[in-house]
Amino acid sequence: MIRRTAVRPNTLRSAALLVVLGAFLVLPSVQAIPAPRGGHHASHVLLISVDGLHSIDLINWVNAHPGSALAELASHGYQYNNTSCSKPSDSFPGLMALITGGSPNATGIWYDVSYDRTYLPPGSAPGATPGTVTTYDESIDLVKNVPNYTGIGDPNHGIDLTALALNPANGNKPVLPWELLRVNTIFEVVHSHGRRTAWSDKHAAAYQIVKGPSGMGVDDYYSPEVTNSVLTGGGIDYTKAQVGPTGIQTNDELKVKAIVNECRGLDHSGTHHVGTPALFGMNFQAVSVGQKLAQDPNVPSLKGGYLDADGHPGPALDSALHFVDESLGDMVAALKAGGVYDDTTIIVTAKHGQSPIDLKKRIAADDSSYATALNSVSPGLGDGMALSDDTEALIWLPPGTQHLTGAAVAAIRANPNLNFEGGVPTGRPLITDILWGDSLKRLYNDPTKDSRTPDIIVIVTQGVIYTGGSKLAEHGGFNPDDTSVALLVSNPSLSQKVFRNPVQTFQVAPTILDILGLDPDALEAVRKEKTDELPGFDGKE
């Protein structure tokens, strides 16, 4: 891929003068500044992931609230109404798509709890059999009750090292979150050019993966743990409520305050003036919780989910959308107050969608029959497998059993409890497709050669959720409600445009670098998977 370069207009006269003086002076070389392929340049990019935000959510909101912050951003922005996130649509691979430009084939990231066939289980002695679950969720967090944690000065980075898989290729050392990632990130590229970076997310330990393989990509990392907080003495799981002191909006508000401080040129705590980062952003959880929550325990009148199949929000979700919109308004105001609004491009998107929108399609399914089915093939096969499932099922077979993949798939297909609601053929179907063997290798790396690729991927009927609880929706799967996400790129210099051709969130990462005047090909995943910038920024008509 060839990138165009250009000299800034205000340097043309100086360039001409240098030609004349060149015969008399020995001057240092000047690096050409890459010209953005779409012609749009900004000194700052603010990346916002509103987890669960579908394209239809953004469309409905702007139509219903023409005076809102999102409507203002859309009035001078490119809106992509046919955007798909990563598959699987979990937060971990979803975020990696946004910040690396790559799929799990390049990143090696499949789920926050997944598997690696070369690593050893936590606490293993040398010589143990390779192959273990890799856990990077809130359970590895040692600092759930420490506010404003950054990891600075902490040799363990707030991580429970005893919970991490071990890497025999690295002296059996624990695999830190950023060491799990196989390719570099936009944060590393921006940081390597001497520009400031910052990020806020939902888990204090695990989301340090954004630092990239170098562990150095993020200058200001702030991630107040969503399942626990010091605010009311600890022990708070914000994901169980929508509003109030124990609600998800309260946790999100901590991150919003950090972003507002950064918009004003301060660090996330508001203590030091360091300048607005070139690249910064955060993750919102409020919409995702509003979609999942059957009823807010703090405010019983707030029912969760959608009112209909057209995506009109119920009370809890409507409250979450108002909160997000108001928060974006605060960020815009802070950028304007800091004098950098015109020079900041704001990207609003989502790591993942949420399924189902139409609650009539919801089916709560039991995943225990996966073990039963596999154990019928060979004793212990099901007990030893690794399973990650929400609105899909990813299965890694135990070490030395990949030759049983075909038989395992046949057993899954033959098990009525996995295929039909209620386990009877008259029930609604639960599975639409199973990827394995050649059908899996058509889309993903060969699991016999790639240590991370699942052996079996079960794609379920839209609306199926593997849960024994009351949650209304979940994500992780491959269906449209899981993967159709909002994407808006806004700057005062942009005209209002709507793109309806298919795009993917992978394209956000190279677009960000292009906007910042950096080479998108500096991203390893972009080179490997030939990821292009978004339409309007790719230099094509």
VENQUISUL-V949859 format. One record per residue. N is the residue number from 0. OMEGA is omega in whole degrees, -180 to 180 (* if undefined). NEAR is the number of other ideal C-beta (glycine too) atoms within 12 Angstrom. Layout:
# VENQUISUL-V949859
n: <N,N>
omega: <OMEGA,OMEGA>
near: <NEAR,NEAR>
This chain:
# VENQUISUL-V949859
n: <0,1,2,3,4,5,6,7,8,9,10,11,12,13,14,15,16,17,18,19,20,21,22,23,24,25,26,27,28,29,30,31,32,33,34,35,36,37,38,39,40,41,42,43,44,45,46,47,48,49,50,51,52,53,54,55,56,57,58,59,60,61,62,63,64,65,66,67,68,69,70,71,72,73,74,75,76,77,78,79,80,81,82,83,84,85,86,87,88,89,90,91,92,93,94,95,96,97,98,99,100,101,102,103,104,105,106,107,108,109,110,111,112,113,114,115,116,117,118,119,120,121,122,123,124,125,126,127,128,129,130,131,132,133,134,135,136,137,138,139,140,141,142,143,144,145,146,147,148,149,150,151,152,153,154,155,156,157,158,159,160,161,162,163,164,165,166,167,168,169,170,171,172,173,174,175,176,177,178,179,180,181,182,183,184,185,186,187,188,189,190,191,192,193,194,195,196,197,198,199,200,201,202,203,204,205,206,207,208,209,210,211,212,213,214,215,216,217,218,219,220,221,222,223,224,225,226,227,228,229,230,231,232,233,234,235,236,237,238,239,240,241,242,243,244,245,246,247,248,249,250,251,252,253,254,255,256,257,258,259,260,261,262,263,264,265,266,267,268,269,270,271,272,273,274,275,276,277,278,279,280,281,282,283,284,285,286,287,288,289,290,291,292,293,294,295,296,297,298,299,300,301,302,303,304,305,306,307,308,309,310,311,312,313,314,315,316,317,318,319,320,321,322,323,324,325,326,327,328,329,330,331,332,333,334,335,336,337,338,339,340,341,342,343,344,345,346,347,348,349,350,351,352,353,354,355,356,357,358,359,360,361,362,363,364,365,366,367,368,369,370,371,372,373,374,375,376,377,378,379,380,381,382,383,384,385,386,387,388,389,390,391,392,393,394,395,396,397,398,399,400,401,402,403,404,405,406,407,408,409,410,411,412,413,414,415,416,417,418,419,420,421,422,423,424,425,426,427,428,429,430,431,432,433,434,435,436,437,438,439,440,441,442,443,444,445,446,447,448,449,450,451,452,453,454,455,456,457,458,459,460,461,462,463,464,465,466,467,468,469,470,471,472,473,474,475,476,477,478,479,480,481,482,483,484,485,486,487,488,489,490,491,492,493,494,495,496,497,498,499,500,501,502,503,504,505,506,507,508,509,510,511,512,513,514,515,516,517,518,519,520,521,522,523,524,525,526,527,528,529,530,531,532,533,534,535,536,537,538,539,540>
omega: <-178,178,177,175,-180,173,-180,-178,-176,177,-175,-180,179,180,179,180,180,178,180,-176,-175,-179,-175,-174,171,-174,175,179,179,-179,179,179,179,176,178,-174,178,177,-178,179,173,179,-177,172,176,-177,-178,172,175,-172,-180,-174,178,173,-179,177,-180,-180,-180,-177,-178,179,-177,-176,-176,179,-175,177,179,177,177,180,-180,-178,174,-179,177,-178,-177,-171,-180,-175,177,177,-178,173,7,-173,176,-178,-176,177,178,178,180,176,-177,-172,176,-174,-175,175,175,177,-179,-174,-174,-177,-178,-177,178,172,-178,-170,172,-175,-179,-180,177,177,178,177,-177,172,177,-180,178,-180,179,-180,-177,170,176,-172,179,174,-177,-176,179,-173,177,-172,-177,-178,180,180,175,-179,178,-177,-178,179,180,-177,180,176,179,-174,173,-175,-180,-180,-175,173,-178,-178,180,-180,-179,177,-179,177,177,179,179,-174,-177,177,177,-175,-174,-177,-178,-176,176,179,179,-180,-179,-180,-178,177,175,180,-174,179,179,178,176,-178,-167,-180,-172,-175,-169,-174,167,173,-179,179,180,-176,179,-175,-172,-169,-174,-180,-175,-180,-180,-176,179,-174,-174,-179,179,-179,177,-171,-179,175,179,179,-177,173,-175,-176,180,-178,-175,-177,-180,-176,177,-178,-177,180,178,178,177,-178,176,180,178,179,178,-180,179,176,-179,175,-179,178,179,170,-173,-179,-177,-174,-173,176,-175,-177,179,-178,173,179,179,-180,-176,177,172,175,-171,-179,179,179,177,177,-175,-167,177,180,179,180,178,-179,-174,-180,179,176,-177,175,-177,179,-175,-178,-180,174,175,-170,170,-173,-178,180,177,177,-180,180,176,-180,-180,-179,179,179,176,176,177,179,178,180,180,177,178,179,180,178,-177,-177,-178,-177,179,174,-177,178,177,-180,-179,174,-175,172,180,-176,1,169,178,-174,176,180,-176,174,175,-175,180,-178,-176,-178,175,178,179,-179,-177,177,178,178,180,-179,179,-179,179,-180,-177,-179,170,-176,170,-177,172,172,177,173,174,-175,172,-179,-179,179,176,-176,-178,178,179,-176,-179,179,179,178,179,179,177,-179,-177,-176,-177,-180,178,-173,-177,176,-178,179,-180,-177,178,179,178,179,-178,-176,177,-178,174,177,176,178,-176,-179,177,-178,176,-176,-171,177,180,-178,176,-180,179,-174,-176,-173,177,175,-175,173,180,178,-173,175,179,-177,179,176,175,-177,172,-176,-174,-176,-175,-175,178,-179,-179,-172,-171,-176,-174,-179,177,-166,-180,-174,177,173,-179,176,-170,173,-180,-178,-178,172,178,179,175,177,-179,177,-176,173,-180,180,174,-174,-180,-175,179,178,179,180,179,179,-178,179,179,-175,177,180,172,177,-178,-180,178,178,-177,-173,177,180,-180,174,178,173,-175,178,-174,178,-179,177,*>
near: <20,10,25,20,17,19,19,18,12,9,15,13,13,16,20,12,14,20,14,13,13,14,9,10,11,9,15,7,8,14,12,16,22,27,23,36,32,31,22,34,31,36,28,40,48,47,49,46,45,47,48,53,48,45,38,32,44,43,29,28,37,31,18,22,26,14,14,26,33,39,28,28,39,36,23,24,36,41,37,40,28,25,45,35,48,48,38,47,45,40,45,46,46,47,48,50,49,52,54,51,42,39,39,39,35,35,45,38,46,46,46,38,32,37,40,38,32,25,36,31,30,26,17,22,12,14,10,19,18,24,30,34,32,43,34,45,32,33,25,37,36,27,31,34,22,23,24,30,36,29,32,17,9,18,11,22,34,33,38,26,25,17,29,39,41,32,26,25,16,17,11,24,19,32,39,34,44,38,31,44,41,30,38,37,46,53,50,36,39,41,33,24,23,12,30,31,42,43,46,47,47,43,40,43,43,45,48,42,46,54,37,39,29,22,25,22,36,41,32,40,45,41,47,45,41,41,30,33,36,20,23,19,12,17,16,27,23,40,36,29,35,45,33,23,17,29,35,48,39,29,47,43,30,36,44,38,29,41,44,35,36,44,41,32,27,27,32,40,24,21,15,16,15,23,26,38,44,40,43,53,49,48,45,45,51,48,50,51,50,47,49,42,42,29,24,34,24,24,21,17,16,32,26,42,44,37,21,17,18,16,36,24,39,30,26,40,43,33,33,42,42,28,35,47,38,25,37,41,26,26,43,34,20,32,38,23,18,28,17,30,29,21,26,41,46,44,46,49,52,47,49,52,50,57,45,37,38,25,32,16,29,33,30,28,37,25,34,21,30,42,30,25,36,39,25,23,31,22,15,18,34,32,21,28,38,38,37,36,40,38,46,45,46,47,43,41,38,34,27,15,31,30,18,30,36,22,26,41,32,20,32,42,25,21,31,22,25,42,31,25,26,18,19,13,13,11,19,24,25,42,40,23,25,35,31,36,25,13,18,31,21,13,23,34,26,21,34,20,14,26,32,40,39,44,45,47,41,43,36,43,31,36,34,41,41,33,23,11,17,20,30,37,48,43,49,47,45,39,37,31,43,44,39,41,46,48,50,47,46,44,38,23,22,30,18,22,24,24,25,16,19,20,35,35,48,45,45,54,54,46,44,50,46,43,45,41,35,38,31,42,27,33,45,29,43,39,22,22,29,20,38,30,38,46,29,36,39,28,25,14,7>
